[in-house]
Amino acid sequence: MATKIRLARHGRKGRPFYHIVVADSRAPRDGKYIERIGSYNPNTNPATINLDFDKALTWLNNGALPTDTAKAILSYEGVMMKKHLLGGVKKGAFDEAAAEVKFEAWKKEKEAKINAKKEGLSTAAVDSAKARLEAEMKVSADRAEAIAKKAADAAAELAAAEAAKNAPEEAANEEGTESTEA
């Protein structure tokens, strides 16, 4: 029986969630499987991967073939690297302790990259929020300035209209006082 390590899709439309499973190669994608070895959620940034490392390594060593996507996930988690190093131990290129040291160094480097990406994403989100807030404050200030200008223009118009209305009355009052003085 040929076995494959592949993804079984779950989740609703547009929001996929995958189980990483070992299945017979003839079984349908979401059908019967032999063992579930993890899960993969591409909806988060970076994608969330929960994988039973030892089970995945055991299945690879027993001859299970990963699909392209499953192979990418296994590489990301280091299962393929560990398998490669164990192959070097079997061939006598180096001993198991050297392989473990190389794997730990690779794992630390990978974790540093992942943490840098997470920090970069959070920093980008904060910077984006600050930029949006500054733009919103500028628009608000421009809007308040336009409203103040409009109110000042309306007050000036009202004062001019009031002055124009009072001018004929003052002129009539001045004529009336001149005729009574004479």
Helices and strands as residue ranges (DSSP letters): E 3-10, E 17-24, E 35-41, E 48-51, H 53-61, E 65-66, H 68-77, H 79-91, H 96-181
